[in-house]
Amino acid sequence: MAGNNQLMQQSSIVQRFIKSRLRTVIMTITFLSMDDIKSLINMADVIGAVDEAFREKARGKTQMPPKVYLFFHEYNGDFRVMPGYIPSLKSAGVKVVNVHVKNKEKGLPTVMATILLLDPETGEPLAILDGTLLTSMRTGAAGAIAAKEMAKKDFKKVAFIGAGTQAKYQLLGLNEITKGLTGKAYDISEKHVEKFSEYAKSVGAAIDIASNVKECISDAEVIITTTPAMEPLVMNEWVPEGAHINAIGADAPGKEELDPKLLLRARIIVDDMEQAVHSGEINVPISKGLLKPQKIAGEIGQVLEGKIKGRNSENEITVFDSTGLAIQDIATASLVIKRAFEKGIGIKLSLF
């Protein structure tokens, strides 16, 4: 009997130890919605975060494997997995993001994303964030950074080819670096371009509606392309001397918005050489042998760090090929979660 009591006591002690041990490893993760993110950052914040991410990449102090693509050809869509690590921020994570060009017909965004942040020291998951707004903002921030470094100084005239969600964030980004923007916009959807023109007024820009691409870009100093085009829309002979182009739409194999002849006479800066060759604006002309990788001047981070020039002359045409980098997402999400922790914003979820 005494032996049984001793065993029961030992069992009770073990159970208490196990329960105590489990309590010490219970993990919680913070969930942040789109509304949470809106309350925590603005475009100026994101421009600063993305600028630093580009610089860290140029310094060789980031880890970022190329995007992994999975295609849903029957649904005209895809999703990408984008991991990244920025040691200086002690931040790592992964974004899963889709692009479905027909989603607007279903009342859904074309692009939707989710970001998971991890603690690099332990691998512990820290936060799940809505990445849809964050993706739009960091892409707009990259466009602003490129225009600041590569366009002619004091530019005012802007052309938008494509007037959807990303055009709005490109405009917001440009609005942070120069005020009083004027210009034109073109979109195959009259409804979209009309809404965009009205939106532009609300942020202090005067953007008229053009009837075609040629008219839209005829006197532009900065040209923004944000379409899902699979063949060139902006032709070489239409582009004014000295114009800068933010090529945003081509972000997957087979996409292109610019005439290859235009690329041959332009100074091309990319966000990431490997991604751009496979899935950026330059991917199609390179795959067809129309453009050599050696024609690429370098990466935007190198421009920011003063390693190369963004522009060599007033008459030079410059192109920024933006594919979208995981480190842009990680840098921006890191800022968001830091502020969320400071302000106690977000929902805590128990994992186990």
C-alpha positions in Angstrom: 0.0 0.0 0.0 2.8 2.3 0.9 4.5 1.5 -2.4 1.3 2.4 -4.3 1.1 5.8 -2.4 4.7 6.5 -3.3 4.1 5.8 -7.0 1.0 8.0 -7.0 2.9 10.8 -5.4 5.7 10.5 -8.0 3.1 10.4 -10.8 1.5 13.5 -9.5 4.9 15.3 -9.3 5.7 14.3 -12.9 2.3 15.5 -14.1 2.7 18.8 -12.3 6.2 19.2 -13.9 4.8 18.4 -17.4 2.0 20.9 -17.0 4.4 23.5 -15.7 6.8 22.8 -18.6 3.9 23.1 -21.1 2.9 26.5 -19.6 6.4 27.8 -20.2 6.4 27.0 -23.9 2.9 28.1 -24.8 3.2 30.5 -27.7 1.0 33.4 -28.7 1.1 35.1 -32.1 -0.2 38.6 -32.9 -2.7 39.0 -35.7 -2.9 42.4 -37.4 -5.7 43.3 -39.8 -5.6 45.8 -42.6 -7.3 48.4 -40.4 -4.6 47.9 -37.7 -1.9 48.5 -40.3 -3.6 51.7 -41.5 -3.5 53.0 -38.0 0.2 52.2 -37.5 2.1 53.4 -40.7 1.8 55.9 -43.5 3.6 56.2 -46.9 6.5 58.3 -45.5 7.2 55.5 -43.0 7.1 52.9 -45.7 9.5 54.8 -48.0 12.0 55.0 -45.1 11.7 51.3 -44.4 12.0 50.2 -48.1 14.9 52.6 -48.6 16.8 50.9 -45.8 16.0 47.4 -47.1 17.4 48.3 -50.5 20.5 49.7 -48.9 21.0 46.6 -46.7 20.7 44.5 -49.8 23.4 46.5 -51.6 25.6 46.1 -48.6 25.3 42.3 -48.8 23.5 42.1 -45.5 20.2 40.4 -46.4 19.1 36.9 -47.2 16.4 36.6 -49.9 16.0 33.5 -52.2 14.1 34.2 -55.4 10.3 34.1 -55.4 8.7 30.7 -55.9 5.8 30.7 -58.3 2.8 28.3 -58.5 0.5 28.9 -61.5 -3.3 28.4 -61.8 -3.5 28.7 -65.6 -7.1 27.6 -65.7 -8.0 30.5 -63.4 -5.6 33.1 -64.9 -3.8 33.4 -61.6 -0.8 32.5 -59.5 0.6 32.7 -56.0 4.2 33.4 -55.0 6.1 32.5 -51.8 8.6 35.1 -50.7 11.0 34.5 -47.8 13.5 37.1 -46.5 15.8 38.0 -43.6 17.2 41.4 -42.6 19.7 40.8 -39.7 20.0 44.5 -38.8 16.3 44.5 -38.0 16.4 41.1 -36.4 13.5 40.3 -38.5 12.6 37.4 -40.8 9.5 36.0 -42.4 7.6 35.0 -45.5 4.9 36.4 -47.6 2.4 34.4 -49.6 0.8 36.6 -52.3 -1.5 35.9 -55.2 -2.2 37.7 -58.5 -5.6 36.9 -60.2 -6.3 39.4 -62.9 -10.0 38.6 -63.1 -10.7 38.9 -59.4 -12.3 42.3 -59.7 -15.2 40.7 -61.6 -15.8 38.7 -58.4 -15.5 41.7 -56.1 -12.1 40.6 -54.9 -8.7 42.4 -55.0 -6.4 41.3 -57.8 -3.6 41.0 -55.3 -4.0 39.5 -51.8 -1.3 38.7 -49.4 -0.5 37.3 -45.9 2.8 37.8 -44.1 4.3 35.7 -41.3 7.1 37.2 -39.2 9.5 35.0 -37.2 12.0 35.5 -34.4 15.4 34.8 -36.2 16.9 33.7 -32.9 14.4 30.9 -32.1 12.2 30.5 -35.2 9.2 31.4 -33.0 6.3 32.8 -35.0 5.6 36.4 -33.9 2.9 37.8 -36.0 0.5 37.2 -38.9 -0.2 40.4 -40.8 -2.6 41.3 -43.6 -0.2 41.8 -46.5 -2.5 43.2 -49.1 -2.3 46.9 -48.0 1.4 46.4 -47.1 2.2 45.1 -50.5 0.5 48.1 -52.2 2.3 50.5 -50.0 5.8 49.1 -50.2 5.5 48.9 -54.0 4.4 52.5 -54.1 7.3 53.4 -51.9 9.8 51.6 -54.2 8.4 53.6 -57.1 8.9 56.9 -55.2 12.5 56.0 -54.3 13.3 55.1 -57.9 11.7 58.3 -59.3 13.7 60.4 -56.7 17.0 58.8 -57.7 16.4 58.4 -61.5 14.0 61.0 -62.8 14.9 64.5 -63.7 15.0 66.9 -60.7 11.8 68.8 -60.0 9.7 66.7 -62.3 6.0 67.5 -62.3 4.4 65.8 -65.3 3.4 62.2 -64.7 1.7 59.6 -66.9 -0.1 56.5 -65.5 -0.7 53.5 -67.8 -3.1 51.5 -65.7 -5.4 53.2 -63.2 -6.1 50.5 -60.6 -5.1 50.1 -57.0 -1.4 50.2 -57.6 -1.6 53.4 -59.6 -3.0 55.0 -56.5 -0.1 53.9 -54.4 2.4 54.9 -57.0 0.8 58.4 -56.9 0.9 58.5 -53.1 4.5 57.6 -53.2 5.4 60.3 -55.7 3.3 62.8 -53.7 5.7 62.3 -50.8 8.7 63.4 -52.9 7.2 66.2 -54.9 4.0 68.2 -54.8 1.8 69.7 -57.5 1.9 66.8 -59.8 0.1 67.1 -63.1 -0.4 64.7 -66.1 -2.6 62.1 -67.6 -3.9 58.6 -67.0 -5.1 55.8 -69.3 -6.8 52.5 -68.6 -8.9 50.2 -70.7 -11.6 50.6 -68.1 -13.2 54.1 -68.3 -14.6 53.5 -64.8 -11.2 52.9 -63.3 -9.5 55.9 -64.9 -12.4 58.2 -64.0 -12.2 57.1 -60.3 -8.4 57.5 -60.4 -8.6 61.0 -61.8 -11.0 61.9 -59.0 -8.8 60.3 -56.4 -5.8 62.2 -57.7 -7.7 65.5 -57.0 -8.2 64.4 -53.4 -4.4 64.2 -52.8 -3.6 67.4 -54.7 -2.7 66.1 -58.1 -4.3 67.1 -61.4 -4.5 64.0 -63.6 -6.6 64.2 -66.7 -7.9 61.3 -68.7 -6.2 60.3 -71.9 -7.8 58.4 -74.7 -4.8 56.2 -75.5 -1.3 55.3 -74.4 0.5 57.6 -76.9 -1.5 60.6 -75.8 -1.0 59.8 -72.2 2.8 59.7 -72.3 3.4 62.4 -75.0 4.9 65.0 -72.6 5.5 63.0 -69.4 8.6 63.3 -67.3 7.7 60.2 -65.3 5.7 57.3 -66.7 4.2 54.7 -64.4 3.0 51.3 -65.8 0.9 49.1 -63.6 -0.9 46.7 -66.0 -0.9 42.9 -66.3 0.1 43.2 -70.0 1.7 40.2 -71.8 2.9 42.4 -74.7 4.3 45.9 -75.0 2.0 48.9 -74.5 4.5 51.7 -74.3 6.3 52.0 -77.7 9.8 53.3 -78.1 9.0 56.2 -80.5 6.3 57.6 -78.1 8.6 58.2 -75.1 10.0 61.7 -74.7 13.7 62.2 -74.2 14.7 62.4 -70.6 11.6 60.5 -69.3 11.9 58.1 -66.4 9.7 54.9 -66.3 8.6 52.9 -63.3 7.8 49.5 -64.8 5.7 47.9 -62.1 3.2 45.5 -63.8 5.6 42.9 -65.2 6.2 40.7 -62.1 5.9 37.2 -63.5 7.4 35.3 -66.4 5.8 36.2 -69.8 4.7 39.7 -68.7 5.9 42.9 -70.4 4.7 46.4 -70.8 7.6 48.2 -72.6 8.8 48.0 -76.2 12.2 46.1 -76.2 13.6 48.8 -78.5 12.9 51.3 -75.7 14.8 49.1 -73.2 17.8 49.0 -75.7 18.2 52.8 -75.5 17.4 53.2 -71.9 19.4 53.0 -68.7 17.9 50.1 -66.8 18.0 49.7 -63.0 16.3 46.7 -61.3 15.4 45.9 -57.7 17.0 42.5 -57.9 19.0 41.1 -60.8 18.0 37.5 -60.6 14.3 38.1 -60.1 14.2 40.7 -62.9 15.8 38.4 -65.4 13.3 35.7 -64.8 10.1 37.6 -64.0 10.6 41.4 -64.4 10.0 43.8 -67.3 13.3 42.5 -68.9 12.3 38.8 -68.7 10.7 38.5 -72.1 13.3 40.4 -74.2 16.1 38.6 -72.5 14.4 35.2 -73.1 14.1 36.1 -76.8 17.7 37.2 -77.1 16.6 40.8 -77.8 18.3 42.2 -74.6 21.5 41.0 -72.9 21.7 40.9 -69.1 24.9 43.0 -69.4 22.7 45.9 -70.5 21.4 46.2 -67.0 23.2 49.0 -65.1 22.6 47.6 -61.6 20.2 47.6 -58.7 18.4 50.4 -57.0 20.2 49.7 -53.7 23.5 50.4 -55.4 22.1 53.7 -56.6 21.1 54.6 -53.1 24.5 53.7 -51.7 26.3 55.8 -54.4 27.9 52.8 -56.1 26.3 53.6 -59.5 24.3 56.5 -60.9 20.6 56.5 -61.5 20.9 58.9 -64.4 23.8 60.1 -66.5 22.2 63.0 -68.4 19.1 65.1 -68.7 18.2 63.5 -72.0 18.7 59.9 -70.9 15.7 57.6 -70.7 15.7 55.6 -67.4 13.7 52.5 -66.5 13.2 51.1 -63.0 12.2 47.4 -63.3 10.3 46.6 -60.1 9.6 42.9 -59.4 8.9 43.4 -55.7 11.2 42.0 -53.0 10.6 40.0 -49.9 12.9 42.3 -47.9 10.6 45.2 -48.7 7.8 43.3 -47.0 9.9 42.2 -44.1 11.3 45.7 -43.4 7.8 47.3 -43.6 6.1 44.5 -41.5 8.9 44.8 -39.0 8.1 48.5 -38.5 4.4 47.6 -38.2 4.8 44.9 -35.6 7.2 47.1 -33.5 4.6 49.8 -33.3 1.8 47.3 -32.7 3.7 45.9 -29.7 4.4 49.4 -28.3 0.8 50.4 -28.6 -0.8 47.1 -27.6 -2.6 46.8 -31.0 -3.5 43.4 -32.4 -5.3 40.2 -31.5 -3.2 37.6 -29.5 -3.7 34.0 -30.7 -2.5 30.9 -28.9 -0.8 28.4 -31.1 -0.3 25.6 -28.5 
